[in-house]
């Protein structure tokens, strides 16, 4: 009876602000040790102008931000991929395969402008995560109400209690 009946909420995206987890460097191409793990995302489904800027090393600055571990990397990745492109198809930031890091590239002295765009997009993702969590809470409540009171296990009562009282 320990089947998964109730969904978990998803933590919002945050960046690890410990200075050991923020990498800032001169951008020297994708063949460096630090940026190799982003090659697949840079080259996949990106527009030709952006690819040209990366390949010709027109970007001069690179920041790699680390994301804390999550139980839902696939959901984070899905939401981030939907927000990483401009209307023209250029990617604003790049993710490694396990969605544990984000690479931001910029021309000289424009990193904070680019970071501002990235943070705006991540804030949109966090709004979506909040809406997702609201839906999960509602679905969990409906699932609980469908179950017969006499058939509820103590674990289900505990899961319901947590859903009702924990603010996430």
C-alpha positions in Angstrom: 0.0 0.0 0.0 3.1 2.3 -0.1 2.3 3.3 -3.7 2.8 6.9 -4.6 -0.6 8.4 -4.5 0.4 12.0 -3.8 2.7 14.2 -5.8 5.7 16.1 -4.4 6.0 19.9 -4.6 9.0 21.2 -6.5 11.5 23.6 -5.0 11.9 26.9 -6.8 15.1 27.4 -8.7 17.9 29.2 -6.9 21.6 29.6 -7.5 24.3 28.6 -5.1 25.7 31.9 -3.9 28.7 30.4 -2.2 31.6 32.1 -4.1 33.3 28.7 -4.6 30.3 27.7 -6.8 30.3 30.8 -9.0 32.8 30.7 -11.8 33.8 33.8 -13.7 36.4 33.8 -16.5 37.4 35.1 -19.8 35.6 33.1 -22.5 38.0 31.1 -24.6 35.6 28.8 -26.5 33.7 25.7 -25.7 36.7 23.4 -25.8 38.0 24.5 -22.4 37.5 22.2 -19.4 35.0 24.5 -17.7 32.7 25.0 -20.7 32.8 21.6 -22.4 29.8 20.3 -20.5 27.6 23.0 -22.2 28.6 22.2 -25.8 25.5 20.0 -26.5 23.1 22.8 -25.4 25.0 25.5 -27.2 25.0 23.6 -30.5 21.5 22.1 -30.2 18.5 24.1 -31.4 20.3 27.5 -31.4 20.2 30.1 -34.1 23.0 30.7 -36.5 24.0 34.1 -35.3 24.3 33.0 -31.7 26.3 29.9 -32.8 28.6 32.2 -34.8 29.2 34.5 -31.8 30.2 31.5 -29.7 32.3 29.8 -32.3 34.3 32.9 -33.2 34.7 33.7 -29.5 33.0 37.1 -29.9 31.9 36.6 -26.3 34.6 37.7 -23.9 33.1 36.8 -20.5 31.7 33.6 -19.1 29.9 33.0 -15.8 28.9 29.5 -14.6 26.3 29.4 -11.9 25.6 26.2 -9.9 22.1 25.1 -9.0 21.5 23.2 -5.8 20.5 19.6 -6.1 16.8 18.9 -6.8 14.6 15.9 -6.8 13.0 17.2 -10.0 15.8 18.0 -12.5 13.7 17.0 -15.5 11.0 19.5 -14.5 13.5 22.3 -13.9 15.2 21.5 -17.2 11.8 21.6 -19.1 10.8 24.9 -17.6 14.3 26.4 -18.1 14.5 25.3 -21.8 11.2 27.0 -22.4 12.6 30.3 -21.1 16.2 30.2 -22.4 15.5 31.5 -25.9 14.8 35.0 -27.3 12.1 35.5 -29.9 14.8 35.3 -32.6 15.9 31.8 -31.4 19.1 32.8 -29.7 19.7 31.2 -26.3 20.3 33.6 -23.4 22.0 31.0 -21.3 23.1 27.3 -21.5 22.5 24.3 -19.3 24.7 21.3 -18.8 23.0 17.9 -19.3 22.0 17.2 -15.7 20.7 20.7 -15.2 23.1 21.4 -12.3 24.8 24.4 -13.9 24.0 27.4 -16.2 26.5 29.1 -18.4 26.1 32.8 -19.3 28.2 34.3 -22.0 28.5 38.0 -22.8 30.5 40.6 -24.7 33.0 42.6 -22.7 31.5 44.6 -19.8 28.0 43.5 -20.4 27.7 40.5 -18.0 25.4 42.2 -15.6 23.0 43.1 -18.4 23.0 39.5 -19.5 22.6 38.2 -16.0 19.6 40.5 -15.5 18.0 38.8 -18.5 18.8 35.4 -17.1 17.4 36.2 -13.7 14.2 37.6 -15.3 13.7 34.3 -17.1 14.4 32.3 -14.0 11.9 34.4 -12.0 9.3 33.5 -14.7 10.2 29.8 -14.2 9.8 30.2 -10.4 6.3 31.7 -11.0 5.5 28.6 -13.1 6.8 26.3 -10.3 4.7 28.1 -7.8 1.6 27.6 -10.0 2.6 23.9 -10.5 2.9 23.5 -6.7 -0.6 25.0 -6.2 -2.0 22.5 -8.7 -0.1 19.6 -7.0 -1.6 20.7 -3.6 -5.1 20.8 -5.1 -4.6 17.4 -6.8 -3.3 15.9 -3.6 -6.3 17.3 -1.7 -8.7 15.8 -4.3 -6.9 12.4 -4.1 -7.2 12.4 -0.3 -10.9 13.3 -0.5 -11.5 10.4 -3.0 -10.0 7.9 -0.7 -12.4 6.3 1.8 -11.7 7.5 5.4 -11.8 3.9 6.6 -9.1 2.8 4.0 -6.6 5.6 4.9 -3.3 4.5 6.2 -1.5 6.4 8.9 1.1 7.4 6.2 -1.7 8.8 4.0 -3.0 10.9 6.9 0.5 12.2 7.6 1.0 13.0 3.9 -2.3 14.9 3.9 -1.4 16.7 7.1 1.9 17.9 5.6 0.1 19.0 2.4 -2.4 21.0 4.4 0.1 22.7 6.8 3.5 23.1 5.1 4.0 26.3 3.2 6.1 25.7 0.1 
